[in-house]
């Protein structure tokens, strides 16, 4: 005589087992896809600096921990922050690969909720890696963050201000605030933020505390009552070529600029500054 209740229990258990196996396979496939996308993020992060490293000095993730945590002796571990992030992400992915091998051997018996938790936890790693990759692409081609060091742009910008530096689609005009490299003027490659005063092809002269462009006095309201002089306090004249810009700081009495280094070419420009992020009470557009 057939025991129908026993058969029903058997087929119910078999159905439940097949459902667990089906769900676990789905979660594993989803996890594999996420890992592939994370590996693509790794490729972007690791190769972009080699393909386009022009704006790398402004990339926060390529600073070292000692830049932010002063007084902590990192020693041999004081490498770019990006490598700490990638190492931790890689170690977690190795752990996940090991867990996936274990899960495949028990697809029908393992609770799908446990596998789902692995997927959800990995979402945090995936988000972190892709956020870094997105920032690196944006930093390389579109914008960067930078911090002001020094007093040469006071009162417009002060020491310690944080600004946004735009790289792409910039047409440089008179009065723009720009970041330039000094590598063609100094023994070491450094960066300065100054204001464009003279444009290509113009004749700029400084006389009696004022700036003249092609003989016409330049209106500079951002200076207040400050006066402009050459390094020797005498009259000086600069004739700019077709690819030359004359830059000066707003703190004319305390600015190392084109009066000292000469003009800058467009190749020296790293971007235009229009926005201040910090201090928060001064956040917004700067002119």
DAURGI-V998291 format. One record per residue. N is the residue number from 1. RES is the residue in three letters. SS is DSSP state (H for helix, E for strand, L for the rest). OMEGA is omega in whole degrees, 0 to 359 (none if undefined). Layout:
n=<N | N>
res=<RES | RES>
ss=<SS | SS>
omega=<OMEGA | OMEGA>
This chain:
n=<1 | 2 | 3 | 4 | 5 | 6 | 7 | 8 | 9 | 10 | 11 | 12 | 13 | 14 | 15 | 16 | 17 | 18 | 19 | 20 | 21 | 22 | 23 | 24 | 25 | 26 | 27 | 28 | 29 | 30 | 31 | 32 | 33 | 34 | 35 | 36 | 37 | 38 | 39 | 40 | 41 | 42 | 43 | 44 | 45 | 46 | 47 | 48 | 49 | 50 | 51 | 52 | 53 | 54 | 55 | 56 | 57 | 58 | 59 | 60 | 61 | 62 | 63 | 64 | 65 | 66 | 67 | 68 | 69 | 70 | 71 | 72 | 73 | 74 | 75 | 76 | 77 | 78 | 79 | 80 | 81 | 82 | 83 | 84 | 85 | 86 | 87 | 88 | 89 | 90 | 91 | 92 | 93 | 94 | 95 | 96 | 97 | 98 | 99 | 100 | 101 | 102 | 103 | 104 | 105 | 106 | 107 | 108 | 109 | 110 | 111 | 112 | 113 | 114 | 115 | 116 | 117 | 118 | 119 | 120 | 121 | 122 | 123 | 124 | 125 | 126 | 127 | 128 | 129 | 130 | 131 | 132 | 133 | 134 | 135 | 136 | 137 | 138 | 139 | 140 | 141 | 142 | 143 | 144 | 145 | 146 | 147 | 148 | 149 | 150 | 151 | 152 | 153 | 154 | 155 | 156 | 157 | 158 | 159 | 160 | 161 | 162 | 163 | 164 | 165 | 166 | 167 | 168 | 169 | 170 | 171 | 172 | 173 | 174 | 175 | 176 | 177 | 178 | 179 | 180 | 181 | 182 | 183 | 184 | 185 | 186 | 187 | 188 | 189 | 190 | 191 | 192 | 193 | 194 | 195 | 196 | 197 | 198 | 199 | 200 | 201 | 202 | 203 | 204 | 205 | 206 | 207 | 208 | 209 | 210 | 211 | 212 | 213 | 214 | 215 | 216 | 217 | 218 | 219 | 220 | 221 | 222 | 223 | 224 | 225 | 226 | 227 | 228 | 229 | 230 | 231 | 232 | 233 | 234 | 235 | 236 | 237 | 238 | 239 | 240 | 241 | 242 | 243 | 244 | 245 | 246 | 247 | 248 | 249 | 250 | 251 | 252 | 253 | 254 | 255 | 256 | 257 | 258 | 259 | 260 | 261 | 262 | 263 | 264 | 265 | 266 | 267 | 268 | 269 | 270 | 271 | 272 | 273 | 274 | 275 | 276 | 277 | 278 | 279 | 280 | 281 | 282 | 283 | 284 | 285 | 286 | 287>
res=<UNK | UNK | UNK | UNK | UNK | UNK | UNK | UNK | UNK | UNK | UNK | UNK | UNK | UNK | UNK | UNK | UNK | UNK | UNK | UNK | UNK | UNK | UNK | UNK | UNK | UNK | UNK | UNK | UNK | UNK | UNK | UNK | UNK | UNK | UNK | UNK | UNK | UNK | UNK | UNK | UNK | UNK | UNK | UNK | UNK | UNK | UNK | UNK | UNK | UNK | UNK | UNK | UNK | UNK | UNK | UNK | UNK | UNK | UNK | UNK | UNK | UNK | UNK | UNK | UNK | UNK | UNK | UNK | UNK | UNK | UNK | UNK | UNK | UNK | UNK | UNK | UNK | UNK | UNK | UNK | UNK | UNK | UNK | UNK | UNK | UNK | UNK | UNK | UNK | UNK | UNK | UNK | UNK | UNK | UNK | UNK | UNK | UNK | UNK | UNK | UNK | UNK | UNK | UNK | UNK | UNK | UNK | UNK | UNK | UNK | UNK | UNK | UNK | UNK | UNK | UNK | UNK | UNK | UNK | UNK | UNK | UNK | UNK | UNK | UNK | UNK | UNK | UNK | UNK | UNK | UNK | UNK | UNK | UNK | UNK | UNK | UNK | UNK | UNK | UNK | UNK | UNK | UNK | UNK | UNK | UNK | UNK | UNK | UNK | UNK | UNK | UNK | UNK | UNK | UNK | UNK | UNK | UNK | UNK | UNK | UNK | UNK | UNK | UNK | UNK | UNK | UNK | UNK | UNK | UNK | UNK | UNK | UNK | UNK | UNK | UNK | UNK | UNK | UNK | UNK | UNK | UNK | UNK | UNK | UNK | UNK | UNK | UNK | UNK | UNK | UNK | UNK | UNK | UNK | UNK | UNK | UNK | UNK | UNK | UNK | UNK | UNK | UNK | UNK | UNK | UNK | UNK | UNK | UNK | UNK | UNK | UNK | UNK | UNK | UNK | UNK | UNK | UNK | UNK | UNK | UNK | UNK | UNK | UNK | UNK | UNK | UNK | UNK | UNK | UNK | UNK | UNK | UNK | UNK | UNK | UNK | UNK | UNK | UNK | UNK | UNK | UNK | UNK | UNK | UNK | UNK | UNK | UNK | UNK | UNK | UNK | UNK | UNK | UNK | UNK | UNK | UNK | UNK | UNK | UNK | UNK | UNK | UNK | UNK | UNK | UNK | UNK | UNK | UNK | UNK | UNK | UNK | UNK | UNK | UNK | UNK | UNK | UNK | UNK | UNK | UNK | UNK | UNK | UNK | UNK | UNK | UNK>
ss=<L | L | L | H | H | H | H | H | H | H | H | H | H | H | H | H | H | H | H | H | H | H | H | H | H | H | H | H | H | H | H | H | H | H | H | H | H | H | H | H | H | H | H | H | H | H | H | H | H | H | H | L | L | L | L | H | H | H | L | H | H | H | L | E | H | H | H | H | L | L | L | L | L | L | H | H | H | L | L | E | H | H | H | H | H | H | H | H | H | H | H | H | H | H | H | H | H | H | H | H | H | H | H | H | L | L | L | L | L | L | L | H | H | H | H | H | H | H | H | H | H | H | H | H | H | H | H | H | H | H | H | H | H | H | H | H | H | H | H | H | H | L | E | E | E | E | E | L | L | L | L | L | L | L | L | L | L | L | L | L | L | E | E | E | E | E | L | L | L | L | L | L | L | L | L | L | E | E | E | E | E | L | L | L | L | L | L | L | L | L | E | E | E | E | E | E | E | E | L | L | L | L | E | E | E | E | E | L | L | E | E | E | E | L | L | E | E | L | L | L | H | H | H | L | L | L | L | L | L | L | L | L | L | L | L | E | E | E | E | L | L | L | L | L | E | E | E | E | L | L | L | H | H | H | L | L | L | H | H | H | H | L | L | E | L | H | H | H | E | E | E | E | E | E | E | E | E | E | L | H | H | H | L | E | E | L | L>
omega=<184 | 176 | 184 | 181 | 179 | 177 | 179 | 179 | 181 | 182 | 177 | 178 | 179 | 179 | 179 | 179 | 179 | 177 | 177 | 180 | 181 | 180 | 181 | 177 | 179 | 180 | 178 | 178 | 178 | 179 | 178 | 179 | 180 | 180 | 177 | 179 | 177 | 177 | 175 | 175 | 176 | 182 | 179 | 183 | 186 | 185 | 184 | 179 | 178 | 180 | 183 | 186 | 186 | 185 | 182 | 178 | 181 | 182 | 183 | 184 | 179 | 169 | 177 | 182 | 181 | 177 | 184 | 182 | 185 | 177 | 179 | 183 | 180 | 176 | 183 | 179 | 181 | 178 | 183 | 182 | 182 | 183 | 172 | 181 | 182 | 180 | 179 | 179 | 180 | 179 | 179 | 178 | 175 | 177 | 180 | 179 | 177 | 180 | 179 | 177 | 178 | 183 | 182 | 180 | 181 | 183 | 187 | 185 | 185 | 179 | 179 | 181 | 178 | 178 | 179 | 179 | 176 | 180 | 182 | 179 | 180 | 177 | 179 | 177 | 180 | 180 | 182 | 182 | 181 | 175 | 178 | 180 | 179 | 180 | 181 | 178 | 179 | 180 | 183 | 190 | 189 | 184 | 176 | 172 | 180 | 180 | 180 | 177 | 181 | 188 | 188 | 181 | 177 | 6 | 183 | 177 | 184 | 178 | 181 | 177 | 174 | 185 | 175 | 183 | 182 | 183 | 192 | 173 | 181 | 170 | 186 | 181 | 177 | 180 | 178 | 171 | 186 | 173 | 182 | 175 | 179 | 187 | 179 | 182 | 184 | 178 | 179 | 179 | 179 | 181 | 178 | 171 | 183 | 179 | 176 | 179 | 180 | 182 | 181 | 177 | 183 | 172 | 182 | 177 | 179 | 186 | 176 | 176 | 181 | 178 | 180 | 176 | 183 | 175 | 181 | 182 | 183 | 178 | 183 | 184 | 181 | 180 | 186 | 180 | 182 | 180 | 182 | 178 | 172 | 184 | 180 | 180 | 177 | 175 | 177 | 183 | 180 | 176 | 186 | 176 | 187 | 178 | 184 | 178 | 178 | 185 | 175 | 174 | 180 | 176 | 192 | 180 | 184 | 182 | 174 | 188 | 185 | 174 | 180 | 187 | 190 | 185 | 178 | 177 | 182 | 179 | 178 | 185 | 177 | 177 | 181 | 181 | 177 | 188 | 173 | 180 | 185 | 6 | 189 | 181 | 179 | 183 | 178 | 184 | 174 | 181 | none>
